[in-house]
């Protein structure tokens, strides 16, 4: 298979995975809003993990409340960086984990950005009551998992790589 076709297939596969992850996030938020809104929540593991509906108008811990356009702009920048990295990474299997990290972070950014545009807040519903952790959602999980995995990969598997291909000044 020639390189151009291989790259096109990879971009198409990434696009569909990004769409699937975003749709899964939006479906969970829809289900949370339709079943949890107006209730006291559902305890899945008593005193440990609950489903609890929350409309978050800020970021983590509610900081920067009601600054939706600021968060939308940040999400667009994160999405642009994720797409840039995804497209420029070589097609080798070796780089698939990095491509997955870019997709996870991108899907998380899109999921919460959709909420901010449509609802003017983000729907959160996952709550670890054992440690009183802030309520979060699936898109937040994508971002955290993608970012943590990226950091771990850069300090282990890709530690000696130089990533010259990401440099736009490269000839």
N, C-alpha and C positions, 0 to 999 in steps of 0.2 A: 504494500500500500504506500502511495507516495506521501511525503511529509505534509503537504497542504491538506490532503483529504484526512489524514490522521489527526491533524490539528483541528480541522472542522468538526470531525466526529467527537473529539474530546470537548470542544467548546459546547457542542449541542448536548452532550451527556451532562456536562456541568450545569448548563442552563436548566435542563429538566430536573436535575437533583435539587438545584436551588429553588425551583418552582415547587417541587414536592415538599421540601423542608418548610418553605414558607406557608404552603397550604396546610400542612400538619399543624403548624403553630396557630394559624388563624382558626382552624377547626377546633382546637383545644380551647381557644379563647371564646369562641362562639358557644361551645358547650358549657364553659364556666359561667358565662353571662346568663345563659338561658336556664341553668339549673341551680346556680349558687347565689345569684343576685337577689337580695332581699331575704336571705336566710342567714343563719348563724354559722354556716359552713358544714362540712362533713369531716369527721375524724376518721381517717383511714387507719392510723396506728395511734391509739389514745395517748395524749400528752407527748407525742413525738412528731407526727406528720398529719397535716390537715389540708383540705381544700377549702379555701376561704377567698371569696370575691373581694377584690379591691380595685378601685380606679386610681391609678397612680398618675398624677399630673406633673410629676417631676422625674428625677433620675433615681438612682439607688438612694434609699433612705428618704426619698421625697425631696432631695435637694434641687434647687433651681426650679421650683414649682411654677407651672403656668408659662413656661418659656418654650412652647412647642416648636416654634420656628427654629430656635437655636438647636434643639435636638434633631429636628429634621435635617438641618444643614450638616450636623455632625454625622448623622446616619448616611447621608449622601457621600460624604468624604470617605467614611469607612467602606462603604460599598464600592466606591471608585477604586480605592486601594486594593480591596479584595479581588475585584475583577482584573485589575492591572496585573497583580501577582499571578492569578490563575492563568491568564492568557500568556504571560511571558515565561512561565515555568516550562522547562523542556517536557516533552511528552513521555519520557522514560518512566517506567513503573517506579523507579527510585524516588520520584518526586510526587507520586500520588498522595502520600500523607499530607504534604504541604498544600496540595490542591484542595484536599478535603478540609483542611483548616480554613482556607480562604472561603470555601463554600459555607461552612458553618457560621463563620463570623458575618459573611454577607447575608445569609438567610436570617440571622438574628437581627441585623440592622434593618432589613426590609420588613420583617414581622412587626417590630415595634414602631417603625416609621408609618406603616399602614394604620396602626391604631391611632397614632398621633394625628394623622391627616383625617381619618374618618370620624373618630370619637373625641379628639382633643385630649385624650388621656390614653394610657396603656393599661390593658386589662391584665392584672396579676391575680394568681389564684393558688400557687403552691406555697405552703407555709410549714417550716420546721419549727413547731412550737417548743420542742425540747430545748433548743438553744435560742429561741425567740429571734430567729433569723428573719430579715425583711421578706415580705411576700414577693414572689417572683413568678415568671412564666417560662414557657418552652423556648421562646426567642432568647431570653436571658441565658438559659442553659446552653443554647447553641454558641452564643458569644463566649461564655466562660470556658466551655469545653474546647472550643476552637482555639482560643487564646492560650489556655494552659497547655494544650497539646502542642501548639506552635512553639511555645517557649521550651518545653521539654525536648521537642525534636531538634530545635536549633542548638541546644546545649548537649545533645547526645548524637543522634544519627547524622546531622548535618553540620556538626561542629567545625569540621575542617573544610567545608565547602566555602567558596568565595562569592557565589551568586553574581558573577559578572554580567550574566544575561539580563539582570534586572536594571542595569545601568542604561538609561536612555541615551547617554553620550557615546555608548559603544558603537564602533563602526561596523 
